[in-house]
Amino acid sequence: MGKKTVEITDANFQDIINSDVPVLVDFWAEWCGPCLMLGPTVEELAEEVGEKAIIGKLNVDLNPNVTAQFGVRSIPTLLVFKGGQVINKQVGVVPKATLAKMLEV
């Protein structure tokens, strides 16, 4: 059994994205159908990458500051950070292989 996704919030966002490993942030909301479809894929990816990356979920309704900071208007939006900088972006539901490739793990 691998790692689970990390809950990312306005409060812990900076600490998490400044990690030594790539960080994938899934911007989502409970009312978003496509987000709920993508959720299990994100969870599976978290288990598969283990310590090579951090996979986190940020609820846009509960964390408006980070959501606004990155101009997230459509969800699900997935951003990959490395060294605190966005290195990849994907909007919409995509296969797990696409997410893994985004991480370059």
HUTAKA-V812703 format. One record per pair of residues at least 24 apart in sequence whose ideal C-beta (glycine too) atoms are under 8 Angstrom apart, sorted by sequence separation. I is the first residue (numbers start at 0). GAP is how many residues later the second one is. D is the distance in whole Angstrom. If there is no record, write none. Layout:
{{I	GAP	D} {I	GAP	D}}
//
This chain:
{{77	24	7} {23	29	6} {25	29	7} {27	29	6} {29	29	7} {20	30	7} {21	30	8} {22	30	7} {23	30	7} {25	30	7} {27	30	7} {28	30	6} {20	31	6} {21	31	5} {22	31	4} {23	31	5} {24	31	5} {25	31	5} {26	31	5} {27	31	6} {28	31	5} {29	31	7} {20	32	5} {21	32	7} {22	32	8} {23	32	7} {24	32	8} {25	32	7} {27	32	7} {28	32	5} {20	33	6} {22	33	7} {24	33	5} {26	33	5} {18	35	6} {4	37	6} {4	38	6} {15	38	6} {37	38	5} {3	39	7} {15	40	6} {26	40	6} {34	40	6} {4	41	5} {33	41	8} {34	41	5} {3	42	6} {33	42	6} {2	43	5} {3	43	7} {26	43	8} {31	43	5} {1	44	7} {2	44	6} {31	44	7} {1	45	3} {12	45	7} {26	45	5} {0	46	7} {1	46	6} {2	46	8} {28	46	6} {1	47	8} {2	47	6} {27	47	6} {1	48	5} {2	48	7} {5	48	6} {7	48	4} {26	48	5} {27	48	5} {47	48	8} {5	49	7} {6	49	7} {7	49	6} {8	49	7} {26	49	6} {4	50	5} {5	50	4} {6	50	6} {7	50	4} {12	50	8} {25	50	6} {26	50	4} {52	50	5} {4	51	6} {5	51	8} {26	51	7} {44	51	6} {48	51	7} {51	51	8} {2	52	8} {4	52	5} {25	52	5} {26	52	7} {40	52	8} {43	52	6} {47	52	7} {52	52	5} {8	53	7} {9	53	5} {12	53	5} {24	53	7} {51	53	5} {8	54	5} {9	54	7} {23	54	6} {24	54	5} {40	54	7} {44	54	5} {48	54	7} {7	55	7} {9	55	4} {23	55	7} {24	55	8} {37	55	5} {40	55	5} {44	55	6} {9	56	5} {23	56	5} {24	56	7} {36	56	5} {37	56	8} {48	56	5} {8	57	8} {22	57	7} {41	57	7} {7	58	8} {21	58	6} {22	58	5} {33	58	7} {40	58	7} {21	59	7} {22	59	8} {33	59	5} {21	60	5} {16	64	4} {17	65	7} {21	65	8} {17	66	5} {16	67	5} {13	70	8} {23	75	7} {23	78	7} {23	79	6} {21	81	5} {21	82	7} {21	83	7}}
//
